């Protein structure tokens, strides 16, 4: 057995963890000792000299282990570990979603060298899919525009975001999404940073944008409420591990320095 292999174990979109909530990254010997009936084993990738795999198994109660969601570890573990675990979950989803060819319906087969599924009759290759999205903090002097999204159960305010549609650039998506969700015209769009987001499988492209004109008029299907907030009087905002929080924190830092230098 290879000593350089480590295994994530998943069941019903949850990850196997120890009783202290640390993810159980099992050696090959440990994985086989558990003797878990598994549906599939997929390679996740190489990192820091180790080869990572993910095994999706039939969920069962295991002594000294528990099943936890990846979201519950948001902001509590190292970013590299979080992204690696997220990749493992996405690889399993991709495996099930592309078990059959979308053109002819025949079963797909693993590619011998790449992380891909192949339909031999169609000669089609299916790779794990990533959905690109924009997320933006709209600012106006000392204020930033934050929204409570309808999909968020608690009154937590965040940046505006949306999926990039066919034929759009990220900047065009940003302008469209801000107008659709809150009725605001923006300009001076500038890229800040990106973040892979495994819920379920996005690449978030983070931007700042300046307010140009318009009054807040929300789309009630997407937004529960939205408002301008002064940088030092913010409501409850997302946790530090999110790109939304990074954008907000950078804005707060910029305005704080501006006022310190002014005084």
Backbone as CSV, one residue per row, in Angstrom:
resi,resn,N_x,N_y,N_z,CA_x,CA_y,CA_z,C_x,C_y,C_z
1,UNK,0.837,-1.191,0.000,0.000,0.000,0.000,0.878,1.249,0.000
2,UNK,0.415,2.272,-0.698,1.178,3.514,-0.813,1.094,4.320,0.478
3,UNK,2.250,4.762,0.992,2.270,5.580,2.211,2.032,7.045,1.889
4,UNK,2.042,7.391,0.593,1.878,8.796,0.217,0.429,9.151,-0.079
5,UNK,-0.492,8.188,0.076,-1.896,8.450,-0.208,-2.653,8.855,1.055
6,UNK,-3.602,9.787,0.866,-4.514,10.166,1.937,-5.932,10.156,1.384
7,UNK,-6.870,9.744,2.213,-8.245,9.564,1.765,-9.205,10.446,2.563
8,UNK,-9.983,11.275,1.846,-11.203,11.837,2.404,-12.285,10.772,2.252
9,UNK,-13.192,10.712,3.211,-14.317,9.787,3.118,-15.597,10.610,3.208
10,UNK,-16.498,10.425,2.243,-17.747,11.183,2.214,-18.943,10.251,2.209
11,UNK,-20.064,10.804,2.679,-21.344,10.093,2.634,-22.442,11.138,2.710
12,UNK,-23.330,11.133,1.733,-24.452,12.083,1.727,-23.980,13.528,1.894
13,UNK,-22.955,13.895,1.136,-22.443,15.275,1.109,-21.783,15.695,2.426
14,UNK,-21.460,14.748,3.292,-20.745,15.054,4.528,-19.393,14.344,4.520
15,UNK,-18.484,14.847,5.357,-17.133,14.300,5.422,-16.898,13.601,6.749
16,UNK,-16.149,12.511,6.677,-15.787,11.794,7.895,-14.781,12.618,8.692
17,UNK,-15.032,12.730,10.000,-14.149,13.495,10.882,-13.946,12.726,12.175
18,UNK,-12.879,13.094,12.885,-12.642,12.505,14.201,-13.603,13.116,15.217
19,UNK,-13.596,12.588,16.423,-14.508,13.075,17.453,-14.235,14.530,17.824
20,UNK,-12.998,15.027,17.540,-12.684,16.439,17.821,-13.033,17.346,16.649
21,UNK,-13.712,16.803,15.621,-14.187,17.527,14.431,-13.127,17.776,13.375
22,UNK,-11.889,17.319,13.584,-10.882,17.408,12.516,-11.217,16.396,11.429
23,UNK,-11.053,16.818,10.170,-11.312,15.884,9.085,-10.398,14.665,9.192
24,UNK,-10.962,13.500,8.902,-10.193,12.260,8.956,-9.507,12.049,7.609
25,UNK,-8.269,12.481,7.498,-7.468,12.238,6.304,-6.724,10.922,6.529
26,UNK,-7.282,9.846,6.023,-6.817,8.502,6.349,-5.683,8.063,5.434
27,UNK,-4.742,7.326,6.005,-3.754,6.644,5.165,-4.476,5.519,4.419
28,UNK,-3.806,4.954,3.442,-4.428,3.860,2.696,-4.719,2.677,3.616
29,UNK,-3.802,2.392,4.535,-4.015,1.282,5.469,-5.211,1.555,6.376
30,UNK,-5.325,2.787,6.894,-6.449,3.137,7.767,-7.780,3.041,7.029
31,UNK,-7.779,3.497,5.775,-9.007,3.439,4.988,-9.458,1.991,4.800
32,UNK,-8.550,1.113,4.464,-8.923,-0.284,4.238,-9.290,-1.000,5.538
33,UNK,-8.691,-0.563,6.659,-9.020,-1.177,7.948,-10.464,-0.901,8.356
34,UNK,-11.005,0.240,7.928,-12.392,0.559,8.270,-13.380,-0.355,7.545
35,UNK,-12.949,-0.900,6.409,-13.783,-1.839,5.638,-15.170,-1.260,5.340
36,UNK,-15.187,-0.022,4.887,-16.448,0.625,4.576,-16.897,0.262,3.160
37,UNK,-18.128,-0.208,2.996,-18.636,-0.417,1.636,-18.665,0.925,0.901
38,UNK,-17.976,1.006,-0.206,-17.897,2.293,-0.885,-18.446,2.201,-2.305
39,UNK,-19.022,3.325,-2.740,-19.615,3.409,-4.067,-18.576,3.731,-5.127
40,UNK,-17.615,4.563,-4.757,-16.610,4.988,-5.730,-15.407,5.548,-4.987
41,UNK,-14.234,5.429,-5.592,-13.017,6.090,-5.133,-12.481,6.899,-6.309
42,UNK,-12.263,8.187,-6.076,-11.778,9.076,-7.134,-10.526,9.809,-6.657
43,UNK,-9.597,10.046,-7.582,-8.427,10.845,-7.241,-8.810,12.315,-7.186
44,UNK,-8.338,13.012,-6.157,-8.621,14.429,-5.976,-7.489,15.280,-6.537
45,UNK,-6.240,14.882,-6.276,-5.091,15.624,-6.763,-3.919,15.492,-5.805
46,UNK,-2.794,16.063,-6.208,-1.572,16.017,-5.398,-1.378,17.358,-4.702
47,UNK,-0.917,17.301,-3.456,-0.668,18.519,-2.684,0.381,18.223,-1.622
48,UNK,1.417,19.067,-1.575,2.471,18.960,-0.551,3.062,17.554,-0.481
49,UNK,3.281,16.949,-1.642,3.938,15.650,-1.689,3.059,14.458,-1.428
50,UNK,1.751,14.670,-1.273,0.824,13.571,-1.028,-0.211,13.491,-2.147
51,UNK,-0.673,12.279,-2.414,-1.748,12.058,-3.375,-3.059,11.883,-2.602
52,UNK,-4.041,12.738,-2.927,-5.310,12.715,-2.206,-6.394,12.034,-3.035
53,UNK,-7.194,11.211,-2.356,-8.314,10.514,-2.967,-9.561,10.789,-2.126
54,UNK,-10.708,10.551,-2.722,-11.958,10.652,-1.976,-12.763,9.388,-2.237
55,UNK,-13.283,8.819,-1.167,-14.119,7.629,-1.256,-15.513,7.973,-0.760
56,UNK,-16.506,7.721,-1.591,-17.891,7.936,-1.177,-18.456,6.605,-0.708
57,UNK,-18.961,6.579,0.520,-19.352,5.321,1.152,-20.804,5.371,1.599
58,UNK,-21.287,4.232,2.029,-22.612,4.140,2.638,-22.507,4.666,4.067
59,UNK,-23.292,5.670,4.400,-23.181,6.294,5.727,-23.543,5.308,6.823
60,UNK,-22.698,5.282,7.859,-22.957,4.446,9.029,-22.249,5.042,10.238
61,UNK,-22.716,4.699,11.412,-22.102,5.183,12.643,-20.798,4.440,12.890
62,UNK,-19.734,5.215,13.150,-18.415,4.632,13.370,-17.865,5.109,14.707
63,UNK,-17.348,4.180,15.486,-16.765,4.538,16.773,-15.562,5.458,16.563
64,UNK,-15.482,6.535,17.349,-14.402,7.519,17.331,-14.456,8.449,16.109
65,UNK,-15.516,8.354,15.319,-15.666,9.222,14.156,-17.055,9.870,14.175
66,UNK,-17.196,10.917,13.362,-18.492,11.540,13.158,-18.555,12.084,11.729
67,UNK,-19.755,12.399,11.251,-19.950,12.986,9.936,-20.262,14.467,10.108
68,UNK,-19.537,15.335,9.396,-19.759,16.770,9.522,-19.821,17.405,8.132
69,UNK,-20.444,18.563,8.056,-20.519,19.292,6.796,-19.284,20.162,6.621
70,UNK,-18.902,20.391,5.389,-17.772,21.273,5.123,-18.087,22.700,5.550
71,UNK,-19.322,23.129,5.352,-19.696,24.509,5.702,-19.483,24.783,7.189
72,UNK,-19.644,23.753,8.024,-19.472,23.942,9.467,-18.031,24.266,9.838
73,UNK,-17.081,24.019,8.918,-15.671,24.299,9.183,-15.210,25.615,8.568
74,UNK,-16.133,26.340,7.952,-15.789,27.600,7.306,-15.188,28.573,8.315
75,UNK,-13.950,29.003,8.035,-13.263,29.940,8.909,-12.580,29.311,10.107
76,UNK,-12.716,27.991,10.253,-12.160,27.317,11.427,-10.935,26.476,11.106
77,UNK,-10.674,26.257,9.823,-9.519,25.453,9.435,-8.690,26.212,8.417
78,UNK,-7.492,25.706,8.171,-6.587,26.296,7.198,-7.261,26.357,5.827
79,UNK,-7.036,27.460,5.094,-7.690,27.649,3.801,-7.329,26.542,2.814
80,UNK,-6.072,26.083,2.824,-5.669,25.012,1.914,-6.444,23.726,2.195
81,UNK,-6.622,23.405,3.481,-7.373,22.197,3.832,-8.841,22.341,3.436
82,UNK,-9.385,23.533,3.648,-10.779,23.778,3.292,-10.998,23.601,1.790
83,UNK,-10.093,24.178,0.988,-10.242,24.068,-0.461,-10.039,22.642,-0.944
84,UNK,-9.126,21.915,-0.312,-8.882,20.522,-0.694,-10.101,19.659,-0.378
85,UNK,-10.689,19.868,0.797,-11.904,19.129,1.153,-13.054,19.502,0.222
86,UNK,-13.137,20.786,-0.131,-14.159,21.221,-1.071,-13.984,20.581,-2.431
87,UNK,-12.736,20.463,-2.860,-12.457,19.798,-4.134,-12.901,18.329,-4.081
88,UNK,-12.656,17.675,-2.959,-13.063,16.278,-2.816,-14.574,16.123,-2.967
89,UNK,-15.338,16.990,-2.319,-16.791,16.927,-2.435,-17.251,17.184,-3.865
90,UNK,-16.610,18.143,-4.527,-17.006,18.475,-5.898,-16.666,17.346,-6.868
91,UNK,-15.557,16.652,-6.629,-15.193,15.516,-7.481,-16.252,14.414,-7.368
92,UNK,-16.738,14.161,-6.161,-17.769,13.143,-5.979,-19.064,13.556,-6.668
93,UNK,-19.475,14.820,-6.523,-20.691,15.283,-7.200,-20.550,15.113,-8.713
94,UNK,-19.399,15.528,-9.236,-19.145,15.419,-10.673,-19.222,13.958,-11.128
95,UNK,-18.699,13.047,-10.326,-18.731,11.631,-10.691,-20.165,11.156,-10.899
96,UNK,-21.052,11.494,-9.972,-22.430,11.029,-10.082,-23.198,11.768,-11.185
97,UNK,-22.917,13.061,-11.342,-23.656,13.853,-12.325,-23.254,13.540,-13.767
98,UNK,-22.081,12.908,-13.953,-21.619,12.580,-15.306,-21.374,11.082,-15.467
99,UNK,-22.191,10.287,-14.812,-22.092,8.839,-14.960,-22.548,8.392,-16.353
100,UNK,-23.373,9.244,-17.000,-23.875,8.925,-18.339,-23.650,10.118,-19.265
101,UNK,-23.490,9.815,-20.525,-23.262,10.847,-21.529,-24.536,11.666,-21.728
102,UNK,-24.386,12.983,-21.735,-25.528,13.860,-21.947,-26.012,13.893,-23.384
103,UNK,-25.230,13.353,-24.304,-25.641,13.342,-25.716,-26.349,12.039,-26.090
104,UNK,-25.721,10.886,-25.772,-26.281,9.610,-26.235,-26.837,8.741,-25.109
105,UNK,-26.514,9.066,-23.858,-27.043,8.315,-22.729,-26.245,7.094,-22.336
106,UNK,-25.156,6.805,-23.038,-24.323,5.656,-22.683,-23.520,5.947,-21.417
107,UNK,-23.145,4.908,-20.660,-22.305,5.126,-19.473,-20.946,5.715,-19.874
108,UNK,-20.439,6.605,-19.030,-19.101,7.154,-19.254,-18.071,6.297,-18.540
109,UNK,-16.823,6.457,-18.931,-15.717,5.718,-18.322,-14.646,6.699,-17.849
110,UNK,-13.897,6.349,-16.808,-12.813,7.246,-16.354,-11.740,7.397,-17.431
111,UNK,-11.229,8.614,-17.577,-10.098,8.845,-18.472,-8.848,8.250,-17.820
112,UNK,-7.983,7.580,-18.586,-6.830,6.899,-17.966,-5.769,7.842,-17.395
113,UNK,-5.682,9.082,-17.889,-4.647,9.996,-17.408,-5.189,11.263,-16.738
114,UNK,-6.386,11.687,-17.102,-6.896,12.970,-16.637,-8.102,12.790,-15.723
115,UNK,-8.406,13.859,-14.974,-9.634,13.870,-14.179,-10.781,14.203,-15.135
116,UNK,-11.268,13.192,-15.803,-12.292,13.360,-16.828,-13.059,12.061,-16.996
117,UNK,-14.282,12.196,-17.515,-15.094,11.046,-17.914,-15.170,11.054,-19.436
118,UNK,-15.209,9.870,-20.029,-15.196,9.752,-21.483,-16.392,8.929,-21.941
119,UNK,-17.084,9.433,-22.944,-18.093,8.646,-23.643,-17.438,8.126,-24.916
120,UNK,-17.164,6.860,-24.964,-16.452,6.304,-26.121,-17.259,6.378,-27.418
121,UNK,-18.575,6.084,-27.404,-19.323,6.196,-28.664,-19.331,7.609,-29.240
122,UNK,-19.382,8.631,-28.358,-19.438,10.026,-28.826,-18.068,10.697,-28.876
123,UNK,-17.076,10.065,-28.277,-15.742,10.673,-28.140,-15.801,11.994,-27.379
124,UNK,-16.764,12.118,-26.484,-16.889,13.323,-25.658,-16.154,13.140,-24.341
125,UNK,-15.541,14.243,-23.856,-14.862,14.253,-22.569,-15.631,15.182,-21.632
126,UNK,-15.843,14.726,-20.420,-16.540,15.523,-19.419,-15.597,15.795,-18.250
127,UNK,-15.292,17.076,-18.033,-14.409,17.492,-16.949,-15.244,18.079,-15.807
128,UNK,-14.704,18.078,-14.585,-15.432,18.719,-13.492,-15.767,20.165,-13.836
129,UNK,-17.008,20.532,-13.623,-17.499,21.841,-14.042,-17.374,22.865,-12.918
130,UNK,-16.950,24.056,-13.280,-16.886,25.180,-12.352,-17.769,26.290,-12.907
131,UNK,-18.627,26.862,-12.076,-19.519,27.940,-12.501,-18.926,29.285,-12.075
132,UNK,-18.527,30.144,-13.024,-17.954,31.444,-12.653,-19.027,32.424,-12.197
133,UNK,-18.728,33.142,-11.129,-19.650,34.132,-10.558,-18.884,35.414,-10.248
134,UNK,-19.625,36.497,-10.197,-19.032,37.743,-9.690,-19.605,38.015,-8.300
135,UNK,-18.834,38.705,-7.496,-19.315,39.223,-6.225,-18.712,40.609,-6.078
136,UNK,-19.529,41.585,-5.699,-19.050,42.959,-5.701,-19.519,43.731,-4.484
137,UNK,-18.647,44.604,-4.007,-19.008,45.573,-2.982,-19.140,46.925,-3.666
138,UNK,-20.346,47.449,-3.673,-20.604,48.771,-4.245,-20.379,49.806,-3.152
139,UNK,-19.570,50.810,-3.447,-19.223,51.815,-2.434,-19.618,53.223,-2.897
140,UNK,-19.845,54.084,-1.902,-20.205,55.491,-2.143,-19.622,56.318,-1.003
141,UNK,-18.374,56.783,-1.197,-17.709,57.509,-0.123,-17.467,56.610,1.067
142,UNK,-18.002,56.994,2.221,-17.832,56.206,3.447,-18.813,55.041,3.552
143,UNK,-19.724,54.943,2.602,-20.777,53.935,2.684,-20.552,52.793,1.701
144,UNK,-21.044,51.629,2.079,-21.060,50.486,1.163,-22.466,49.912,1.140
145,UNK,-22.813,49.313,0.008,-24.153,48.763,-0.166,-24.123,47.272,0.165
146,UNK,-24.897,46.890,1.162,-24.970,45.488,1.582,-26.413,45.021,1.530
147,UNK,-26.582,43.728,1.252,-27.922,43.179,1.093,-28.103,41.929,1.938
148,UNK,-29.317,41.765,2.421,-29.722,40.525,3.073,-30.439,39.696,2.016
149,UNK,-29.806,38.609,1.592,-30.340,37.793,0.507,-31.446,36.879,1.013
150,UNK,-32.431,36.627,0.177,-33.576,35.822,0.594,-33.184,34.394,0.954
151,UNK,-32.085,33.894,0.383,-31.666,32.518,0.683,-30.961,32.400,2.030
152,UNK,-30.653,33.534,2.666,-29.984,33.533,3.965,-31.019,33.605,5.068
153,UNK,-31.039,32.604,5.935,-32.080,32.519,6.961,-31.893,33.563,8.054
154,UNK,-30.634,33.842,8.422,-30.372,34.841,9.459,-30.157,36.212,8.817
155,UNK,-30.417,37.301,9.538,-30.254,38.647,8.974,-28.790,39.048,8.841
156,UNK,-28.092,38.356,7.956,-26.681,38.634,7.706,-26.562,39.351,6.365
157,UNK,-25.859,40.466,6.361,-25.738,41.282,5.158,-24.430,40.965,4.430
158,UNK,-24.516,40.934,3.117,-23.360,40.550,2.318,-23.287,41.403,1.060
159,UNK,-22.271,41.113,0.236,-22.115,41.788,-1.050,-23.112,41.215,-2.058
160,UNK,-23.244,41.883,-3.177,-24.090,41.400,-4.256,-23.304,40.422,-5.118
161,UNK,-23.988,39.407,-5.634,-23.301,38.378,-6.411,-24.247,37.811,-7.461
162,UNK,-23.656,37.158,-8.469,-24.472,36.538,-9.500,-23.639,35.728,-10.465
163,UNK,-24.285,34.804,-11.167,-23.614,33.941,-12.133,-23.358,34.678,-13.443
164,UNK,-22.212,34.388,-14.037,-21.877,34.934,-15.349,-22.643,34.158,-16.406
165,UNK,-23.366,34.873,-17.256,-24.157,34.233,-18.295,-23.353,34.097,-19.583
166,UNK,-23.835,33.246,-20.473,-23.173,33.010,-21.749,-23.010,34.329,-22.503
167,UNK,-21.789,34.568,-23.002,-21.527,35.764,-23.797,-21.194,37.008,-22.998
168,UNK,-21.183,36.905,-21.658,-20.881,38.054,-20.813,-19.443,38.010,-20.316
169,UNK,-18.855,39.186,-20.140,-17.628,39.315,-19.369,-18.020,39.442,-17.896
170,UNK,-17.102,39.180,-16.959,-17.438,39.363,-15.545,-17.899,40.790,-15.235
171,UNK,-17.286,41.772,-15.881,-17.654,43.163,-15.621,-19.074,43.453,-16.109
172,UNK,-19.450,42.889,-17.255,-20.820,43.069,-17.741,-21.825,42.398,-16.811
173,UNK,-21.459,41.231,-16.307,-22.326,40.548,-15.347,-22.532,41.401,-14.106
174,UNK,-21.452,41.988,-13.618,-21.528,42.819,-12.416,-22.516,43.962,-12.605
175,UNK,-22.386,44.692,-13.692,-23.276,45.835,-13.953,-24.723,45.359,-14.039
176,UNK,-24.948,44.243,-14.741,-26.307,43.719,-14.894,-26.882,43.258,-13.558
177,UNK,-26.106,42.498,-12.786,-26.605,41.957,-11.524,-26.947,43.055,-10.518
178,UNK,-26.107,44.070,-10.436,-26.383,45.167,-9.502,-27.671,45.881,-9.894
179,UNK,-27.853,46.119,-11.184,-29.083,46.765,-11.642,-30.299,45.888,-11.366
180,UNK,-30.184,44.590,-11.660,-31.328,43.697,-11.466,-31.690,43.535,-9.998
181,UNK,-30.696,43.459,-9.122,-30.973,43.147,-7.720,-31.338,44.368,-6.892
182,UNK,-30.716,45.521,-7.184,-30.975,46.703,-6.347,-31.244,47.976,-7.143
183,UNK,-31.274,47.913,-8.486,-31.633,49.075,-9.282,-30.616,50.192,-9.298
184,UNK,-29.339,49.871,-9.067,-28.278,50.868,-8.980,-27.385,50.793,-10.219
185,UNK,-26.971,51.963,-10.725,-25.995,52.032,-11.802,-24.615,52.226,-11.180
186,UNK,-23.628,51.437,-11.617,-22.276,51.525,-11.073,-21.271,51.809,-12.176
187,UNK,-20.091,52.283,-11.767,-18.976,52.451,-12.697,-17.673,52.200,-11.952
188,UNK,-16.541,52.424,-12.621,-15.217,52.219,-12.037,-15.099,50.826,-11.402
189,UNK,-15.463,49.823,-12.170,-15.387,48.437,-11.709,-13.929,47.986,-11.701
190,UNK,-13.475,47.397,-10.602,-12.080,46.965,-10.500,-11.984,45.645,-9.741
191,UNK,-11.192,44.760,-10.317,-11.009,43.417,-9.773,-10.155,43.455,-8.510
192,UNK,-10.502,42.586,-7.539,-9.762,42.516,-6.274,-9.119,41.146,-6.074
193,UNK,-9.917,40.082,-6.091,-9.397,38.744,-5.792,-10.444,37.707,-6.178
194,UNK,-10.033,36.428,-6.135,-10.968,35.334,-6.447,-10.942,34.301,-5.334
195,UNK,-11.958,33.438,-5.343,-12.030,32.378,-4.345,-12.838,31.199,-4.889
196,UNK,-12.254,29.985,-4.876,-13.066,28.805,-5.187,-14.102,28.615,-4.080
197,UNK,-15.326,28.260,-4.474,-16.411,28.152,-3.497,-17.163,26.848,-3.751
198,UNK,-17.046,25.882,-2.855,-17.561,24.534,-3.134,-19.027,24.311,-2.792
199,UNK,-19.831,25.383,-2.773,-21.244,25.235,-2.391,-22.175,25.709,-3.505
200,UNK,-22.390,24.965,-4.599,-21.844,23.626,-4.802,-20.551,23.588,-5.614
201,UNK,-20.251,24.637,-6.434,-19.035,24.557,-7.239,-18.804,25.813,-8.057
202,UNK,-18.527,26.924,-7.404,-18.341,28.189,-8.095,-16.896,28.671,-8.012
203,UNK,-16.550,29.559,-8.926,-15.348,30.357,-8.812,-15.808,31.790,-8.655
204,UNK,-15.606,32.352,-7.463,-16.074,33.702,-7.160,-15.007,34.720,-7.557
205,UNK,-15.384,35.681,-8.397,-14.495,36.756,-8.830,-14.926,38.030,-8.120
206,UNK,-14.060,38.544,-7.240,-14.423,39.656,-6.381,-14.030,41.011,-6.945
207,UNK,-14.954,41.976,-6.847,-14.742,43.312,-7.409,-15.196,44.399,-6.427
208,UNK,-14.618,45.576,-6.615,-15.185,46.815,-6.095,-15.864,47.535,-7.254
209,UNK,-16.924,48.282,-6.954,-17.573,49.128,-7.948,-18.068,50.390,-7.257
210,UNK,-17.986,51.508,-7.945,-18.435,52.779,-7.389,-19.886,53.051,-7.766
211,UNK,-20.636,53.611,-6.833,-22.000,54.064,-7.109,-21.961,55.195,-8.133
212,UNK,-22.868,55.110,-9.115,-22.989,56.189,-10.101,-24.319,56.918,-9.961
213,UNK,-25.417,56.171,-9.961,-26.720,56.818,-9.886,-27.792,55.802,-9.517
214,UNK,-28.962,56.323,-9.164,-30.116,55.478,-8.886,-30.423,55.340,-7.411
215,UNK,-31.648,54.937,-7.132,-32.095,54.658,-5.774,-32.287,53.152,-5.609
216,UNK,-32.081,52.667,-4.405,-32.209,51.235,-4.153,-33.637,50.772,-4.407
217,UNK,-33.784,49.847,-5.334,-35.071,49.210,-5.631,-34.801,47.713,-5.733
218,UNK,-35.163,46.972,-4.707,-34.748,45.572,-4.629,-35.615,44.661,-5.492
219,UNK,-35.009,43.551,-5.925,-35.734,42.440,-6.524,-36.138,41.524,-5.371
220,UNK,-37.429,41.490,-4.991,-37.832,40.742,-3.790,-37.619,39.240,-3.894
221,UNK,-37.436,38.704,-5.111,-37.155,37.281,-5.240,-35.731,36.957,-4.797
222,UNK,-34.825,37.914,-4.926,-33.418,37.706,-4.595,-33.005,38.363,-3.290
223,UNK,-33.563,39.543,-3.014,-33.095,40.378,-1.908,-34.228,40.647,-0.925
224,UNK,-33.987,40.350,0.350,-34.966,40.657,1.391,-34.950,42.147,1.715
225,UNK,-33.752,42.697,1.839,-33.595,44.126,2.066,-32.157,44.510,1.732
226,UNK,-31.941,45.766,1.363,-30.605,46.272,1.053,-30.519,47.722,1.506
227,UNK,-29.327,48.138,1.897,-29.170,49.499,2.400,-27.704,49.919,2.330
228,UNK,-27.492,51.228,2.435,-26.140,51.762,2.563,-25.735,51.743,4.028
229,UNK,-24.502,51.302,4.305,-23.978,51.255,5.663,-22.637,51.972,5.711
230,UNK,-22.463,52.828,6.711,-21.179,53.489,6.919,-20.142,52.452,7.337
231,UNK,-18.895,52.661,6.948,-17.837,51.665,7.166,-17.636,51.299,8.631
232,UNK,-17.953,52.211,9.548,-17.778,51.930,10.974,-19.099,51.666,11.687
233,UNK,-20.152,51.396,10.918,-21.463,51.087,11.499,-22.114,49.947,10.712
234,UNK,-21.406,48.842,10.624,-21.853,47.728,9.793,-22.787,46.782,10.558
235,UNK,-23.708,46.134,9.853,-24.549,45.099,10.469,-23.765,43.792,10.575
236,UNK,-24.451,42.710,10.884,-23.801,41.404,10.878,-23.396,41.059,9.452
237,UNK,-22.131,40.667,9.262,-21.586,40.403,7.929,-21.002,38.990,7.884
238,UNK,-20.635,38.485,6.692,-20.153,37.099,6.565,-18.864,36.846,7.335
239,UNK,-18.546,35.577,7.588,-17.320,35.219,8.323,-16.062,35.541,7.527
240,UNK,-14.929,35.575,8.216,-13.672,36.046,7.633,-13.161,35.169,6.501
241,UNK,-13.573,33.921,6.414,-13.047,33.029,5.390,-13.673,33.261,4.019
242,UNK,-14.667,34.141,3.927,-15.373,34.360,2.669,-14.786,35.549,1.921
243,UNK,-14.932,35.536,0.595,-14.452,36.663,-0.200,-15.321,37.890,0.026
244,UNK,-16.580,37.684,0.363,-17.440,38.824,0.694,-16.868,39.588,1.886
245,UNK,-16.450,38.859,2.902,-15.865,39.501,4.081,-14.550,40.186,3.721
246,UNK,-13.762,39.570,2.844,-12.503,40.193,2.438,-12.741,41.547,1.773
247,UNK,-13.742,41.613,0.893,-14.053,42.880,0.231,-14.491,43.933,1.255
248,UNK,-15.346,43.517,2.174,-15.823,44.454,3.195,-14.675,44.916,4.079
249,UNK,-13.825,43.997,4.515,-12.704,44.350,5.384,-11.732,45.301,4.686
250,UNK,-11.475,45.079,3.394,-10.579,45.973,2.657,-11.172,47.374,2.554
251,UNK,-12.478,47.448,2.330,-13.136,48.750,2.269,-13.048,49.466,3.612
252,UNK,-13.305,48.742,4.693,-13.222,49.335,6.033,-11.810,49.843,6.301
253,UNK,-10.814,49.061,5.948,-9.425,49.469,6.146,-9.100,50.732,5.341
254,UNK,-9.551,50.778,4.104,-9.289,51.943,3.256,-9.908,53.205,3.835
255,UNK,-11.155,53.124,4.266,-11.834,54.320,4.800,-11.266,54.718,6.151
256,UNK,-10.882,53.732,6.958,-10.272,54.044,8.251,-8.957,54.794,8.052
257,UNK,-8.113,54.326,7.145,-6.849,55.017,6.843,-7.090,56.404,6.272
258,UNK,-8.106,56.520,5.436,-8.430,57.822,4.850,-8.746,58.834,5.933
259,UNK,-9.568,58.462,6.906,-9.953,59.392,7.969,-8.792,59.641,8.926
260,UNK,-7.956,58.640,9.162,-6.787,58.853,10.013,-5.827,59.860,9.375
261,UNK,-5.599,59.724,8.080,-4.696,60.646,7.379,-5.285,62.043,7.275
262,UNK,-6.618,62.124,7.155,-7.282,63.418,7.049,-7.157,64.211,8.340
263,UNK,-7.159,63.471,9.454,-7.068,64.134,10.752,-5.631,64.387,11.156
